[in-house]
């Protein structure tokens, strides 16, 4: 048992390390290949680093590294040691990758279409940040600013996420001849927010089926034996007739959803069904191995 626990810990650590490295590498790649070459305005510390480079010629990756280190210290002082430890990897790894990718010849020549570059940048930014967040880490940078401001003002973190990024994006606008780079920057932010949410639940989303039928016992038995899915029974009372019976609740993967609903309706075409999308499920049969147990039959009527 102890050996199994150690193995599980090592596997989780390896998985989280991979996600952090992959997420930061992807983020650095898209900045070097889409954002910087097409002069698309970007939020976060990267946006500030790009401005510093444009005004002074100072290396963007080096500027990001210095600012990340300063913000990491601020996070340690205000948010605590645990937060700093969960953020230190991204704060240091990302600027290193960015510096490496910027030195690849022709990396900015993947497309000449600025709109296409913005679409890829926004999509991949959300995906990369989502990978890092799935590892229980943070990308650092302005994330630290957002959390510190939220702690000091007691306003929602989401408010400062948008506020800080928009201030950085539109703060760069006067450096360009027209508003297009800022508008592309807003497009990147919108796509990023959508894709972060998708990446966080990718592969984890499930569906919950709630069925009300007087044939609940047959539905329960067939779901357990034919579909081999977990079932929960819930005591309910119908609203009109005030009749007491049981409802069948089943959480399943999208792949099995229609098989389950078809089975229920085959047993009782008049069954009342609702299907709810669930963002994440943890427990036996999903994040832990299923344990088969004998199926009990209902007690005979007295």
C-alpha positions in Angstrom: 0.0 0.0 0.0 2.8 2.4 0.9 4.7 1.5 -2.3 1.5 2.2 -4.3 1.1 5.6 -2.6 4.7 6.5 -3.5 4.2 5.4 -7.1 1.0 7.5 -7.3 2.8 10.6 -5.9 5.7 10.2 -8.4 3.3 9.8 -11.3 1.3 12.9 -10.3 4.6 14.9 -9.9 5.8 13.7 -13.4 2.4 14.6 -14.9 2.3 18.0 -13.4 5.9 18.7 -14.4 5.1 17.7 -17.9 2.0 20.0 -18.1 3.9 23.0 -16.7 6.8 22.6 -19.1 4.5 21.9 -22.1 2.2 24.8 -21.3 5.0 27.3 -20.9 6.8 26.0 -24.0 3.6 26.4 -26.1 3.0 29.9 -24.7 6.5 31.0 -25.5 6.2 29.5 -29.0 3.0 31.3 -29.9 4.4 34.6 -28.6 7.6 34.2 -30.7 5.8 33.0 -33.8 2.5 35.0 -33.8 2.4 37.8 -31.3 5.7 39.6 -31.7 6.1 39.3 -35.5 2.6 40.6 -36.2 2.8 43.3 -33.5 -0.4 42.0 -31.9 -0.9 43.7 -28.5 -0.8 41.3 -25.7 -1.8 41.5 -22.0 0.2 40.3 -19.1 3.9 40.7 -18.3 4.7 39.6 -21.9 2.9 42.7 -23.2 4.9 44.9 -20.9 8.1 43.2 -22.0 7.3 43.8 -25.6 6.7 47.5 -24.9 10.1 47.7 -23.1 11.8 46.1 -26.1 10.0 48.5 -28.5 11.0 51.6 -26.5 14.5 50.6 -25.4 15.7 47.6 -27.4 16.1 45.6 -24.3 15.6 41.9 -24.8 11.9 40.9 -24.3 12.6 37.5 -22.6 15.1 39.1 -20.2 12.6 41.8 -19.3 9.9 39.2 -18.7 12.3 37.2 -16.5 13.3 40.2 -14.4 9.7 41.3 -13.9 8.5 37.8 -13.1 11.2 37.5 -10.4 10.2 40.8 -8.8 6.5 39.8 -8.9 7.3 36.3 -7.5 8.9 38.1 -4.5 5.8 40.2 -4.1 3.7 37.1 -4.2 5.8 35.4 -1.6 5.5 38.4 0.7 1.7 39.0 0.3 0.3 35.6 -0.7 2.6 33.2 1.1 5.2 30.6 0.6 2.9 27.9 -0.9 1.7 30.2 -3.7 5.3 31.2 -4.5 6.3 27.5 -4.8 3.4 26.8 -7.1 4.4 29.7 -9.4 8.1 29.7 -9.4 8.4 27.1 -12.2 6.4 29.1 -14.8 7.9 32.4 -13.7 11.4 31.1 -14.6 10.7 28.5 -17.4 8.6 30.7 -19.6 11.1 33.5 -20.3 13.8 30.9 -20.9 11.7 29.2 -23.6 10.7 32.6 -25.0 14.4 33.6 -25.4 15.1 30.2 -27.1 12.2 30.4 -29.6 13.0 34.0 -30.5 16.4 32.8 -31.7 15.0 30.3 -34.2 15.4 31.7 -37.7 12.2 32.3 -39.6 9.9 31.4 -36.7 7.8 34.5 -37.3 7.2 33.6 -41.0 4.5 31.0 -40.4 1.8 33.3 -41.8 1.5 36.8 -43.2 -2.2 37.1 -42.2 -2.5 39.0 -39.0 -6.1 37.9 -38.3 -5.0 34.2 -38.7 -2.1 34.9 -36.3 -4.4 36.5 -33.8 -6.8 33.5 -34.0 -4.0 31.0 -33.4 -2.4 33.2 -30.7 -5.7 33.5 -28.7 -6.6 29.8 -29.0 -3.1 28.5 -28.1 -2.7 31.0 -25.3 -5.8 29.7 -23.6 -4.7 26.1 -24.2 -1.2 26.7 -22.8 -2.5 28.5 -19.7 -5.1 25.8 -19.2 -2.4 23.1 -19.2 -0.4 24.9 -16.5 -3.5 25.5 -14.4 -4.4 21.8 -14.7 -1.1 21.1 -13.0 -2.3 23.2 -10.0 0.2 25.9 -11.0 0.1 29.5 -12.2 1.8 31.3 -15.1 3.0 34.0 -12.7 3.4 37.5 -13.9 0.1 39.5 -13.8 -1.6 36.5 -12.1 0.3 37.6 -9.0 -0.8 41.2 -9.5 -4.5 40.1 -9.9 -4.4 38.0 -6.7 -2.7 40.7 -4.7 -5.2 43.4 -5.8 -8.1 41.0 -5.0 -6.7 40.4 -1.6 -6.3 44.1 -0.8 -9.6 45.3 -2.3 -11.7 42.1 -1.7 -13.0 42.4 -5.3 -13.3 39.3 -7.5 -10.1 38.0 -9.1 -11.8 37.7 -12.4 -12.4 41.5 -12.4 -8.7 42.2 -12.1 -7.8 39.6 -14.7 -9.7 41.5 -17.4 -8.9 45.0 -16.0 -5.1 44.5 -15.8 -4.9 42.9 -19.3 -7.1 45.5 -20.9 -5.0 48.3 -19.3 -1.8 46.8 -20.6 -3.3 46.2 -24.1 -4.8 49.6 -24.6 -1.8 51.2 -22.9 0.3 50.1 -25.8 -2.1 51.5 -28.4 -0.5 55.0 -28.7 2.8 53.3 -29.8 1.1 52.2 -33.1 -0.3 54.1 -36.0 -3.9 52.8 -35.7 -6.2 50.9 -33.4 -5.9 47.5 -35.2 -3.2 46.0 -33.0 -5.3 46.8 -29.9 -8.4 45.3 -31.5 -6.5 42.1 -32.4 -5.2 42.1 -28.8 -8.8 42.1 -27.5 -9.6 39.3 -29.8 -6.7 37.3 -28.4 -8.0 38.0 -24.8 -11.5 36.8 -25.6 -10.3 33.6 -27.3 -7.9 33.0 -24.5 -10.6 33.2 -21.8 -12.8 30.7 -23.7 -10.0 28.3 -24.4 -8.7 28.3 -20.8 -12.1 27.1 -19.6 -12.2 24.4 -22.3 -8.7 23.2 -21.5 -9.5 23.0 -17.8 -12.3 20.5 -18.3 -11.1 18.8 -21.5 -11.5 15.0 -21.1 -13.1 15.5 -17.7 -16.6 16.6 -18.7 -19.4 14.1 -18.0 -23.2 13.9 -18.2 -25.7 13.2 -15.5 -28.9 11.4 -16.4 -31.9 11.8 -14.0 -34.8 9.5 -14.7 -38.2 9.3 -13.1 -40.2 6.2 -13.9 -42.4 3.7 -12.0 -40.1 1.1 -13.6 -37.1 2.4 -11.8 -36.1 -1.1 -10.6 -35.8 -2.5 -14.1 -33.9 0.6 -15.2 -31.5 0.3 -12.3 -30.9 -3.4 -13.0 -30.3 -3.0 -16.8 -28.0 0.0 -16.3 -25.9 -2.0 -13.8 -25.8 -5.2 -15.9 -25.9 -4.1 -19.5 -24.2 -0.8 -19.5 -22.1 -1.6 -16.5 -22.3 2.0 -15.2 -22.8 3.3 -11.7 -26.3 4.1 -10.5 -27.6 6.1 -7.5 -31.2 5.8 -6.3 -32.9 8.9 -4.9 -36.3 8.9 -3.0 -38.6 11.5 -4.5 -42.3 12.5 -4.4 -44.2 13.4 -7.6 -45.6 16.9 -7.6 -49.1 16.3 -8.9 -50.2 13.0 -7.4 -47.8 13.2 -4.4 -46.7 9.6 -5.0 -43.5 8.4 -3.5 -41.1 6.5 -5.7 -37.4 6.4 -6.6 -35.5 8.3 -9.3 -32.5 6.8 -11.0 -29.3 9.0 -11.2 -26.4 8.0 -13.5 -23.2 9.9 -14.3 -21.6 8.8 -17.5 -19.3 9.7 -20.3 -20.7 11.5 -23.4 -19.9 8.3 -25.4 -22.4 6.3 -23.3 -25.0 9.0 -22.9 -27.3 8.1 -25.8 -27.0 4.4 -25.1 -28.3 5.0 -21.5 -31.1 7.3 -22.5 -32.2 4.9 -25.3 -32.2 2.0 -22.7 -34.3 4.0 -20.2 -36.9 4.9 -22.9 -37.0 1.3 -24.1 -37.9 0.2 -20.6 -40.4 3.1 -20.2 -41.3 5.4 -23.1 -43.1 7.7 -20.7 -40.1 8.1 -18.4 -39.2 11.7 -17.4 -35.6 12.4 -18.3 -33.2 15.2 -17.7 -29.5 15.4 -18.9 -27.1 17.7 -17.2 -23.5 18.5 -18.3 -21.0 18.1 -15.5 -17.7 19.8 -15.7 -15.7 17.3 -13.7 -16.2 14.0 -11.8 -13.9 12.4 -9.2 -14.2 9.1 -7.6 -14.6 5.4 -8.3 -15.1 4.5 -11.9 -13.7 7.8 -13.1 -10.5 8.9 -11.4 -10.1 5.6 -9.5 -10.5 2.0 -10.7 -14.0 0.6 -10.5 -14.6 -2.1 -7.9 -17.2 -4.7 -9.1 -19.7 -5.7 -6.3 -22.6 -8.1 -6.4 -25.9 -6.5 -7.5 -28.6 -6.7 -4.9 -32.2 -7.6 -6.0 -35.0 -5.7 -4.3 -36.6 -7.2 -1.2 -39.8 -9.2 -2.0 -43.0 -7.4 -1.2 -44.5 -8.4 2.1 
